[in-house]
Amino acid sequence: MSRYAAVLTALMLLMPRAAYSDGRITGRVDFNRTTVEGAIKDVGLDWQGFDIELDNEFKTHKIVLSGFSIGLRRELFYGFSGLGMTKGIHRWDEGTYLMFRLYRAFAIVGNQWSIGPSFAILYGIPGTTLDRTVGDTRGGSGLDYAHIFPVRNTTVPNTLAQAADLVSDSAMVYPEASVALRRRFAGGAFMLEWLAGVRVMRFGIVESNSEGDFFNQKRMIIPSIGMRAGFRIF
């Protein structure tokens, strides 16, 4: 977490103390897929995320930054476990994150089209969707299974953990990098972006079969595609 914080701090120092800017409300939907490989089994994951952001874009782009945004992200919950068992939906079954994003845009066709990279840090509680178990019976002699889960690497404040009925070390921080192709409409009053990027998340995998139990951790680079749309509010 300290490395990510240092990168964000360095970039923020390059931002002007005062800058004319456009403020927008934007919404994004994205689709993510990966396969966590184990010693015995591979477990596939695919999920969708939605977020809403308050976007501040400088009217005069700087050398490093064109703008920044803060937002709230939710990940869609599937009502079945990997073994096909239904369960009641708890408020934290859907992943919930706070997000801070920095981006740079380069004009490619006048002021209507632009393209550029962005870098984001997400902090929050991963949902049940990223916690998956697959298994097979072995002729009445037991069950072979593989269980994957996102590795929690940070904490939530004790007061929040108690209020939400969570353990304090249930949170995670992870980075996301993406490239966006943006189209502006009505002089920049509306905009649409096509997104391609990656998330970097660490997963644990627990496996069991007749030969024994196995545990490992893997850092996964997860491809993501999506769209973002927004409108100017000031």
C-alpha positions as a LaTeX table, in Angstrom:
\begin{tabular}{lrrr}
\hline
Residue & $x$ (\AA) & $y$ (\AA) & $z$ (\AA) \\
\hline
Met1 & 0.00 & 0.00 & 0.00 \\
Ser2 & 2.86 & 2.40 & 0.79 \\
Arg3 & 4.20 & 2.16 & $-2.79$ \\
Tyr4 & 0.82 & 3.09 & $-4.26$ \\
Ala5 & 0.44 & 5.99 & $-1.83$ \\
Ala6 & 3.90 & 7.29 & $-2.76$ \\
Val7 & 3.05 & 7.26 & $-6.49$ \\
Leu8 & $-0.21$ & 9.11 & $-5.93$ \\
Thr9 & 1.46 & 11.68 & $-3.67$ \\
Ala10 & 4.17 & 12.38 & $-6.24$ \\
Leu11 & 1.63 & 12.89 & $-9.01$ \\
Met12 & $-0.57$ & 15.08 & $-6.85$ \\
Leu13 & 2.38 & 17.39 & $-6.17$ \\
Leu14 & 2.56 & 18.05 & $-9.90$ \\
Met15 & $-1.01$ & 19.37 & $-9.95$ \\
Pro16 & $-1.56$ & 23.12 & $-9.81$ \\
Arg17 & $-2.78$ & 24.64 & $-6.57$ \\
Ala18 & $-5.60$ & 26.32 & $-8.46$ \\
Ala19 & $-6.84$ & 25.35 & $-11.91$ \\
Tyr20 & $-9.87$ & 26.06 & $-14.02$ \\
Ser21 & $-11.63$ & 22.78 & $-14.53$ \\
Asp22 & $-14.72$ & 20.97 & $-15.73$ \\
Gly23 & $-16.62$ & 18.91 & $-13.19$ \\
Arg24 & $-18.54$ & 15.81 & $-14.33$ \\
Ile25 & $-20.60$ & 12.99 & $-12.94$ \\
Thr26 & $-19.64$ & 9.76 & $-14.70$ \\
Gly27 & $-20.78$ & 6.16 & $-14.51$ \\
Arg28 & $-18.88$ & 3.07 & $-15.61$ \\
Val29 & $-19.66$ & $-0.58$ & $-16.26$ \\
Asp30 & $-16.83$ & $-3.10$ & $-16.75$ \\
Phe31 & $-16.33$ & $-6.81$ & $-17.35$ \\
Asn32 & $-13.45$ & $-8.76$ & $-15.81$ \\
Arg33 & $-12.21$ & $-12.33$ & $-16.28$ \\
Thr34 & $-9.30$ & $-14.42$ & $-15.00$ \\
Thr35 & $-8.32$ & $-17.99$ & $-14.15$ \\
Val36 & $-6.47$ & $-18.78$ & $-10.93$ \\
Glu37 & $-4.29$ & $-21.82$ & $-11.56$ \\
Gly38 & $-3.81$ & $-24.30$ & $-8.75$ \\
Ala39 & $-1.73$ & $-27.41$ & $-8.26$ \\
Ile40 & $-4.81$ & $-29.60$ & $-8.75$ \\
Lys41 & $-7.54$ & $-27.43$ & $-10.26$ \\
Asp42 & $-7.94$ & $-24.13$ & $-12.04$ \\
Val43 & $-10.74$ & $-21.84$ & $-10.91$ \\
Gly44 & $-12.23$ & $-19.32$ & $-13.30$ \\
Leu45 & $-13.70$ & $-15.98$ & $-12.34$ \\
Asp46 & $-15.73$ & $-13.49$ & $-14.33$ \\
Trp47 & $-17.61$ & $-10.56$ & $-12.86$ \\
Gln48 & $-19.05$ & $-7.15$ & $-13.59$ \\
Gly49 & $-18.48$ & $-3.90$ & $-11.76$ \\
Phe50 & $-20.30$ & $-0.58$ & $-11.65$ \\
Asp51 & $-19.00$ & 2.71 & $-10.34$ \\
Ile52 & $-19.98$ & 6.35 & $-10.13$ \\
Glu53 & $-17.33$ & 9.08 & $-10.07$ \\
Leu54 & $-16.99$ & 12.80 & $-9.53$ \\
Asp55 & $-14.51$ & 13.79 & $-12.26$ \\
Asn56 & $-12.47$ & 17.01 & $-12.23$ \\
Glu57 & $-10.79$ & 17.69 & $-15.59$ \\
Phe58 & $-8.48$ & 20.67 & $-16.06$ \\
Lys59 & $-9.42$ & 22.94 & $-18.94$ \\
Thr60 & $-5.70$ & 23.36 & $-19.65$ \\
His61 & $-4.04$ & 19.95 & $-19.57$ \\
Lys62 & $-0.80$ & 19.70 & $-17.61$ \\
Ile63 & 2.33 & 17.81 & $-18.66$ \\
Val64 & 1.52 & 14.85 & $-16.44$ \\
Leu65 & $-2.18$ & 15.15 & $-15.61$ \\
Ser66 & $-5.41$ & 16.06 & $-17.34$ \\
Gly67 & $-7.58$ & 15.47 & $-14.29$ \\
Phe68 & $-8.56$ & 13.26 & $-11.39$ \\
Ser69 & $-11.67$ & 11.64 & $-10.00$ \\
Ile70 & $-13.02$ & 10.06 & $-6.82$ \\
Gly71 & $-15.73$ & 7.45 & $-6.82$ \\
Leu72 & $-17.60$ & 4.51 & $-5.34$ \\
Arg73 & $-17.45$ & 1.04 & $-6.91$ \\
Arg74 & $-19.75$ & $-1.95$ & $-6.49$ \\
Glu75 & $-19.26$ & $-5.45$ & $-7.90$ \\
Leu76 & $-22.25$ & $-7.53$ & $-8.97$ \\
Phe77 & $-23.16$ & $-10.40$ & $-6.65$ \\
Tyr78 & $-24.07$ & $-13.85$ & $-8.01$ \\
Gly79 & $-26.54$ & $-15.63$ & $-5.73$ \\
Phe80 & $-24.88$ & $-19.05$ & $-5.98$ \\
Ser81 & $-21.65$ & $-20.47$ & $-4.63$ \\
Gly82 & $-19.28$ & $-22.49$ & $-6.78$ \\
Leu83 & $-20.96$ & $-25.66$ & $-5.53$ \\
Gly84 & $-24.41$ & $-24.47$ & $-6.64$ \\
Met85 & $-25.82$ & $-23.74$ & $-3.18$ \\
Thr86 & $-28.10$ & $-20.75$ & $-2.75$ \\
Lys87 & $-27.48$ & $-18.29$ & 0.05 \\
Gly88 & $-29.00$ & $-15.14$ & 1.51 \\
Ile89 & $-27.60$ & $-11.87$ & 0.24 \\
His90 & $-25.62$ & $-9.98$ & 2.87 \\
Arg91 & $-24.83$ & $-6.30$ & 2.37 \\
Trp92 & $-21.11$ & $-7.10$ & 1.87 \\
Asp93 & $-21.72$ & $-9.90$ & $-0.66$ \\
Glu94 & $-21.27$ & $-7.23$ & $-3.31$ \\
Gly95 & $-17.75$ & $-5.81$ & $-3.29$ \\
Thr96 & $-17.67$ & $-2.16$ & $-2.20$ \\
Tyr97 & $-14.69$ & 0.14 & $-2.80$ \\
Leu98 & $-13.63$ & 3.75 & $-2.68$ \\
Met99 & $-11.59$ & 4.79 & $-5.71$ \\
Phe100 & $-9.13$ & 7.57 & $-6.55$ \\
Arg101 & $-8.05$ & 7.94 & $-10.18$ \\
Leu102 & $-5.55$ & 10.11 & $-12.08$ \\
Tyr103 & $-5.58$ & 10.36 & $-15.87$ \\
Arg104 & $-4.02$ & 12.02 & $-18.90$ \\
Ala105 & $-5.79$ & 12.59 & $-22.22$ \\
Phe106 & $-4.21$ & 13.43 & $-25.60$ \\
Ala107 & $-6.35$ & 14.96 & $-28.36$ \\
Ile108 & $-6.32$ & 12.97 & $-31.59$ \\
Val109 & $-9.13$ & 14.58 & $-33.66$ \\
Gly110 & $-9.60$ & 18.22 & $-32.69$ \\
Asn111 & $-11.31$ & 18.48 & $-29.32$ \\
Gln112 & $-13.86$ & 15.74 & $-29.97$ \\
Trp113 & $-11.71$ & 12.61 & $-29.67$ \\
Ser114 & $-8.89$ & 11.88 & $-27.23$ \\
Ile115 & $-6.98$ & 8.91 & $-25.90$ \\
Gly116 & $-4.88$ & 8.40 & $-22.80$ \\
Pro117 & $-3.93$ & 6.33 & $-19.75$ \\
Ser118 & $-5.23$ & 6.41 & $-16.21$ \\
Phe119 & $-4.08$ & 4.96 & $-12.90$ \\
Ala120 & $-6.38$ & 4.23 & $-9.97$ \\
Ile121 & $-6.15$ & 2.91 & $-6.42$ \\
Leu122 & $-9.13$ & 1.05 & $-4.96$ \\
Tyr123 & $-9.71$ & 0.48 & $-1.25$ \\
Gly124 & $-12.60$ & $-1.51$ & 0.15 \\
Ile125 & $-14.23$ & $-4.81$ & 1.02 \\
Pro126 & $-14.08$ & $-7.53$ & $-1.68$ \\
Gly127 & $-17.36$ & $-9.32$ & $-2.28$ \\
Thr128 & $-18.44$ & $-12.95$ & $-2.28$ \\
Thr129 & $-18.23$ & $-13.00$ & $-6.08$ \\
Leu130 & $-14.42$ & $-13.16$ & $-5.80$ \\
Asp131 & $-14.60$ & $-15.96$ & $-3.22$ \\
Arg132 & $-15.19$ & $-19.16$ & $-5.19$ \\
Thr133 & $-15.16$ & $-22.93$ & $-4.53$ \\
Val134 & $-15.28$ & $-25.74$ & $-7.09$ \\
Gly135 & $-15.33$ & $-29.43$ & $-6.23$ \\
Asp136 & $-15.85$ & $-33.00$ & $-7.45$ \\
Thr137 & $-16.89$ & $-36.12$ & $-5.55$ \\
Arg138 & $-14.55$ & $-39.06$ & $-5.82$ \\
Gly139 & $-16.67$ & $-42.21$ & $-5.76$ \\
Gly140 & $-18.00$ & $-41.90$ & $-2.23$ \\
Ser141 & $-14.52$ & $-41.56$ & $-0.73$ \\
Gly142 & $-14.68$ & $-37.83$ & $-0.23$ \\
Leu143 & $-14.60$ & $-34.50$ & $-2.00$ \\
Asp144 & $-11.85$ & $-32.89$ & $-4.06$ \\
Tyr145 & $-12.12$ & $-29.12$ & $-4.01$ \\
Ala146 & $-10.31$ & $-25.89$ & $-4.77$ \\
His147 & $-11.18$ & $-22.65$ & $-3.01$ \\
Ile148 & $-9.92$ & $-19.21$ & $-4.10$ \\
Phe149 & $-10.28$ & $-15.90$ & $-2.31$ \\
Pro150 & $-8.90$ & $-12.36$ & $-2.62$ \\
Val151 & $-6.07$ & $-11.76$ & $-0.15$ \\
Arg152 & $-6.93$ & $-8.98$ & 2.28 \\
Asn153 & $-3.93$ & $-6.70$ & 2.70 \\
Thr154 & $-5.16$ & $-3.81$ & 4.84 \\
Thr155 & $-7.63$ & $-2.89$ & 7.56 \\
Val156 & $-10.77$ & $-0.85$ & 8.07 \\
Pro157 & $-11.21$ & 1.49 & 11.07 \\
Asn158 & $-12.39$ & $-0.38$ & 14.16 \\
Thr159 & $-15.50$ & 1.77 & 14.51 \\
Leu160 & $-16.57$ & 0.96 & 10.94 \\
Ala161 & $-15.72$ & $-2.72$ & 11.34 \\
Gln162 & $-17.87$ & $-2.97$ & 14.48 \\
Ala163 & $-20.77$ & $-1.10$ & 12.93 \\
Ala164 & $-20.70$ & $-3.27$ & 9.79 \\
Asp165 & $-20.09$ & $-6.55$ & 11.68 \\
Leu166 & $-16.72$ & $-7.09$ & 9.96 \\
Val167 & $-13.28$ & $-8.05$ & 11.20 \\
Ser168 & $-10.85$ & $-5.13$ & 11.06 \\
Asp169 & $-8.45$ & $-6.80$ & 8.59 \\
Ser170 & $-11.11$ & $-7.57$ & 5.97 \\
Ala171 & $-10.19$ & $-4.84$ & 3.47 \\
Met172 & $-7.90$ & $-4.79$ & 0.47 \\
Val173 & $-6.08$ & $-2.21$ & $-1.66$ \\
Tyr174 & $-5.22$ & $-2.86$ & $-5.29$ \\
Pro175 & $-4.18$ & $-0.80$ & $-8.36$ \\
Glu176 & $-5.83$ & $-0.52$ & $-11.74$ \\
Ala177 & $-4.32$ & 0.80 & $-14.98$ \\
Ser178 & $-6.32$ & 1.48 & $-18.11$ \\
Val179 & $-6.42$ & 3.24 & $-21.46$ \\
Ala180 & $-9.52$ & 5.15 & $-22.56$ \\
Leu181 & $-10.71$ & 6.32 & $-25.96$ \\
Arg182 & $-12.98$ & 9.33 & $-25.34$ \\
Arg183 & $-15.61$ & 11.00 & $-27.52$ \\
Arg184 & $-17.04$ & 14.39 & $-26.54$ \\
Phe185 & $-20.48$ & 15.62 & $-27.53$ \\
Ala186 & $-22.16$ & 19.05 & $-27.42$ \\
Gly187 & $-18.96$ & 20.94 & $-26.76$ \\
Gly188 & $-17.91$ & 18.63 & $-23.95$ \\
Ala189 & $-21.24$ & 18.67 & $-22.11$ \\
Phe190 & $-21.48$ & 14.90 & $-22.58$ \\
Met191 & $-18.76$ & 12.30 & $-23.05$ \\
Leu192 & $-18.44$ & 8.59 & $-23.74$ \\
Glu193 & $-15.32$ & 6.43 & $-23.16$ \\
Trp194 & $-14.33$ & 2.95 & $-24.25$ \\
Leu195 & $-11.98$ & 1.34 & $-21.70$ \\
Ala196 & $-9.37$ & $-1.43$ & $-21.68$ \\
Gly197 & $-7.21$ & $-2.11$ & $-18.66$ \\
Val198 & $-5.87$ & $-4.44$ & $-16.02$ \\
Arg199 & $-6.38$ & $-4.93$ & $-12.29$ \\
Val200 & $-3.58$ & $-6.32$ & $-10.13$ \\
Met201 & $-4.99$ & $-8.46$ & $-7.32$ \\
Arg202 & $-3.55$ & $-11.21$ & $-5.13$ \\
Phe203 & $-5.53$ & $-14.42$ & $-4.65$ \\
Gly204 & $-5.07$ & $-17.30$ & $-2.24$ \\
Ile205 & $-5.92$ & $-20.83$ & $-3.34$ \\
Val206 & $-6.65$ & $-23.76$ & $-1.00$ \\
Glu207 & $-6.92$ & $-27.25$ & $-2.52$ \\
Ser208 & $-7.62$ & $-30.69$ & $-1.15$ \\
Asn209 & $-7.70$ & $-34.18$ & $-2.63$ \\
Ser210 & $-6.68$ & $-37.72$ & $-1.73$ \\
Glu211 & $-3.00$ & $-36.71$ & $-1.86$ \\
Gly212 & $-3.33$ & $-33.96$ & 0.75 \\
Asp213 & $-3.99$ & $-30.27$ & 1.21 \\
Phe214 & $-2.26$ & $-27.47$ & $-0.68$ \\
Phe215 & $-2.11$ & $-23.68$ & $-0.26$ \\
Asn216 & $-0.60$ & $-20.99$ & $-2.43$ \\
Gln217 & $-0.90$ & $-17.27$ & $-3.22$ \\
Lys218 & $-0.74$ & $-15.72$ & $-6.68$ \\
Arg219 & $-0.65$ & $-12.16$ & $-7.93$ \\
Met220 & $-3.04$ & $-11.95$ & $-10.87$ \\
Ile221 & $-3.04$ & $-9.42$ & $-13.70$ \\
Ile222 & $-6.72$ & $-9.36$ & $-14.63$ \\
Pro223 & $-7.89$ & $-7.93$ & $-17.98$ \\
Ser224 & $-10.89$ & $-5.61$ & $-17.90$ \\
Ile225 & $-12.99$ & $-3.91$ & $-20.59$ \\
Gly226 & $-15.80$ & $-1.44$ & $-20.15$ \\
Met227 & $-17.48$ & 1.86 & $-20.93$ \\
Arg228 & $-17.85$ & 5.15 & $-19.08$ \\
Ala229 & $-20.38$ & 7.91 & $-19.75$ \\
Gly230 & $-20.78$ & 11.29 & $-18.09$ \\
Phe231 & $-22.14$ & 14.79 & $-18.21$ \\
Arg232 & $-20.77$ & 18.13 & $-17.07$ \\
Ile233 & $-22.18$ & 19.64 & $-13.89$ \\
Phe234 & $-19.93$ & 22.75 & $-13.63$ \\
\hline
\end{tabular}
